[in-house]
Amino acid sequence: MNFKLIVLIIIFVFIFFAVVAEAKMRESLKKKTHDKLDKLKKDKEKTI
């Protein structure tokens, strides 16, 4: 019983960390794409 509980907690913690890491990665990806879009907009404004 105790062993199963420990395994369950380990799995839960692992999933939690995976979700948090994915959320952070998505945020940084969004920021990068936004920065690229802003740069493209600025470049277009310069050429016009």
C-alpha positions, 0 to 999 in steps of 0.5 A: 500500500505504501509503495503504491502511494509513493509511486502515485505521488511521484507520477503526480509530481512528474505530470505537474512539472511537465505541465508547468514546463510546457506552459512556460515554453508556450509563453516564451514561444508566444513572446518570440512570435509577438516580437517577430511580428512587431519587428515585421510591422516595424520593417514594413512601416520603414519601407512605406 
